[in-house]
Every structure is written in C-alpha cells, then in structure tokens.
Amino acid sequence: MQALSHPIRSEILRLLASEETLTPQRTISLLSSGEMLSLSQVNYHVWFLDRDGLVEPAGLQPDVDKGIVYRATAKGRQVMTLIGVRPSEGPDT
C-alpha cells in the first residue's frame, strides 16, 4: 500500500491507535524526536492517508492554530491491525 511507503505515515497511524483524533500541530509535537517536522510536511502525509481512505476529517471545527482535526477511518483501523498496532475503539466509518 503506497500510503504506508513512508515511515511518517505509518507513525501517524500508530499515533491514531491511541489518540481518537489529532491535529497536524499535535502530530508534530508527538512525532518530533530529534527531527523537527514542518506543518506542511505533516499536512502532506495526512493528505496522502486521506487520499487512500485511511484517515478523514473528524467533523470538528478546525483550530486556526493547530489545523484540521482528523481521525482514522474503519479502513485505517484495519491497516493498523495489519501493521501490528491495536487501534482504540472509535466510530465506525
């Protein structure tokens, strides 16, 4: 699956296994382990996951400073299981 061809995308799904929703800014703070990611980099990877149906907008009001709130889809939770991550219970989409 091309969406998982980049390690940041896999890490975003891993984060969503424990977080019900994320914003790009929250993703940056959780992923930053030595390498600082830009908002545009995270948005690109979230867009890629959204394009492949693994994440979607959570339907919450976007935070001007933190970006659009997103969550894993049912397909995204299935992929989490395939990559060895146990997803938290979330809404069926």
C-alpha positions in Angstrom: 0.0 0.0 0.0 1.6 3.3 -1.1 0.1 5.2 1.8 2.4 3.3 4.1 5.5 3.7 1.9 6.8 6.5 4.1 7.6 5.9 7.8 5.9 9.2 8.9 2.6 7.9 7.6 2.9 4.7 9.5 3.8 6.6 12.6 0.7 8.8 12.2 -1.5 5.7 12.1 0.3 4.4 15.2 -0.5 7.7 17.0 -4.1 7.4 15.9 -4.2 4.0 17.6 -4.0 5.7 20.9 -5.5 9.1 20.1 -9.0 9.3 18.9 -8.3 12.5 16.9 -5.2 14.5 16.0 -4.4 17.9 14.5 -1.3 18.4 12.4 0.2 20.5 15.2 -0.4 17.8 17.8 1.1 15.3 15.4 4.2 17.4 15.1 4.6 17.5 18.8 4.1 13.8 19.2 6.4 12.8 16.3 9.2 15.2 16.9 12.1 13.0 18.2 15.1 14.9 17.0 13.9 15.8 13.6 11.5 18.8 13.5 8.7 18.3 11.0 7.0 21.3 9.4 3.3 21.8 9.3 3.3 21.4 5.5 5.1 18.1 5.8 2.6 16.7 8.2 -0.3 18.1 6.2 1.1 16.4 3.1 1.3 13.0 4.8 -2.2 13.4 6.3 -3.5 14.3 2.8 -1.8 11.1 1.5 -3.5 9.0 4.2 -6.8 10.7 3.5 -6.5 10.1 -0.3 -6.1 6.4 0.4 -9.1 6.3 2.8 -7.1 5.7 6.0 -7.9 9.0 7.8 -10.7 11.5 7.4 -11.7 14.9 8.8 -13.2 14.3 12.2 -16.0 16.8 11.6 -14.9 19.1 14.4 -14.3 22.8 14.0 -10.8 23.3 12.7 -8.4 25.1 15.1 -6.9 28.1 13.4 -3.5 27.5 15.1 -3.5 23.7 15.0 -5.2 22.7 11.8 -8.0 20.4 10.8 -8.9 17.6 13.2 -8.6 14.2 11.7 -9.2 10.6 12.8 -8.7 7.1 11.5 -11.4 5.5 9.3 -12.5 1.9 9.6 -10.1 1.1 6.8 -7.3 2.9 8.7 -8.1 0.9 11.8 -7.9 -2.3 9.8 -4.5 -1.3 8.4 -3.3 -0.5 12.0 -4.0 -4.1 12.8 -2.1 -5.3 9.8 1.0 -3.3 10.8 0.8 -4.7 14.3 -0.9 -1.8 16.1 -4.1 -2.4 18.2 -6.4 0.6 17.5 -8.5 2.1 20.2 -12.2 1.8 19.7 -13.6 4.6 17.6 -16.6 5.4 15.5 -17.3 3.1 12.6 -16.9 5.0 9.3 
